[in-house]
Amino acid sequence: MALLITKECISCGACLPECPNEAIFETRSDAEAKGNHVTGWLGIGDSIYVITHDRCTECVGHFDEPQCASVCPVDDCCVPDPSYPEPREALIEKAKRLNPDKEIHADKGWSKVRG
């Protein structure tokens, strides 16, 4: 599963350096230009930051909670994307693939992981 950034985003940039998978982009255009996919209507017009589901693991394998949500000053701005449910095991494998030089901890993750 991936998270998504809602239209309430104030584009403060707090989330950008926190993502261990480099899944957050300042604009939809930037994400797509680098070959990533963004859910449906999100970020159209390049007005808010976006999370690409290709790279998001909800910080599973890295932290006990999604770092984008933990640093965001806007409540409920970084939320689960219902379009991309993935089980914890798939998120761990994705984290390993995206970060071959980092230690991935199978016990790290939050309780809201679906799948």
Secondary structure as UniProt FT lines:
FT   STRAND          3..5
FT   TURN            7..8
FT   HELIX           16..18
FT   TURN            20..21
FT   STRAND          24..25
FT   HELIX           28..33
FT   TURN            34..35
FT   TURN            40..45
FT   STRAND          50..51
FT   TURN            53..55
FT   TURN            58..62
FT   HELIX           67..71
FT   TURN            75..76
FT   STRAND          78..80
FT   TURN            82..83
FT   HELIX           88..98
FT   TURN            100..101
FT   TURN            106..107
FT   TURN            111..112
//
